């Protein structure tokens, strides 16, 4: 607030409002894991919006959404590298004893708690599919 950085302040207020909304709706006190999930979901929503705004030629809104993503990612854990993600996926496949696509649910169930907020679940799912096929 003191820096008069309105876009950053707006992004933080949106995140706090979303966290409070979840707390009120579910009548719970959000822990770190839940807050990470909320922020991760907000980043995903912003990425979807960017794709739609780019298709519509609204570069001003793309820049605004990109700025919000940058602010939200400051509060998320450090993203996993490709090698780290591959290691987690391979370990989960071995741990679940997965042989085919039928076992994808088991594998994703093992992976999700480890990568929430640190990797795009769409990319994780794609990588699991490639390895199981």
N, C-alpha and C positions, 0 to 999 in steps of 0.2 A: 504494500500500500504506500509506503513511504517513498519507494522508488518511482511511483506513478506509472507503473507498468500495467496498464489496463488489460491488455490481452492475457497476461499471466494471471492477474488477479481474477479475471473472469473464469479462466480455466480451473483455478483452484476452488473457486466458489461453486462451479458446476460439480466438481468431484465431491466436495463436502455435502452438497445438496443430495447427490445420488446416494452417498453413504447414509445420510440421515433418513432418506426415503426408505431404504432397505431396513434400517433399524426400526423405524416406525411400523412399516408394513408387516414385518415378521416378528416384531416385539422381541428383538434380541439386541445384544451388544456385539457389534462386529469386531472380530479379532483380526489379526494381521493377514491371515490366510484369506478370509472373506473380503477384506479391503483390497487385497491384491487381485482377487477375482473380479471385483467391481471395476477397478481401474483398467484391468485387461479388457473387460467387455467394452468399456468406454473407448479405449483405443481402437478396438475392432470396429465399433460403430463409426468412428471418425474415418477410418480407412475406407469403409463402404461408402460413406458420404463423399469422400474425395473422388472415388471412381465415378460416382454419379455426377458430381459437379464437373469433372473433366469431360465427361461425355456431353454435358450441356454447355460447355464452353465458359464456365464461370470461374475464371482463374482467381478472382478476388476471394471467393468462398473457399477455394482449394487452399490458398495461402493461410486463411484463418484456421481451417481445420488442421492443417499441417502444424501450425503454431501450437494448437491445443494438444496435439499428439506429443510434441516435444516436451511440453510442460508435464503432461501426465506420465511420460516415460521416466522423468526424473524421480518419480515416487515408486517406480516398479524396480524389482531386482534386475541386476545386470543380465542382459540377453545371453543365451547360450551360443557358443560357436557351433559351426557345422559338425566339427569332430566330436564335441561333447554331446550334441544331440544324437548323432549316429551311435555313439557308445551307449547312451541311455536306451535308445530304441532296440539295439541288438541285445542288450542285457535283458530287457523286458521280454523280448521274443524267446530267449533261452529260458528265462525264469518261468514263463507261462507254458513252455513246451509247445508253442504254436507251430502248426504245420500248414494251415491253410487260412483262407479268408474267414472261415467260420470262427476262428480264434481271435479275430481282430478286437472284439469287445474286451476280452481278457487282457490283451496286450495294452489297449488304450486305457483300461482301468488302472494298470500298473504305472503307465507313463504319466497320466494327467497330474497326479499330485506332485510329481517331481518337476514338471515344466510349466505349471500354471504361472503366467505372468512373465515367463522367461523365454517362451517360444510361441510362435503362431501355431495353434492346434491344427489348422488346415494343412500346414506344411508337415507337421508331425504325422497326421493321418495319411498324407500322400506318401511319405517315406515308408510307413508301415505297410501300406498296400503294395508298394513296389517290392518290398522284401518278402511279403507273404505270397505273392503271385509267382 
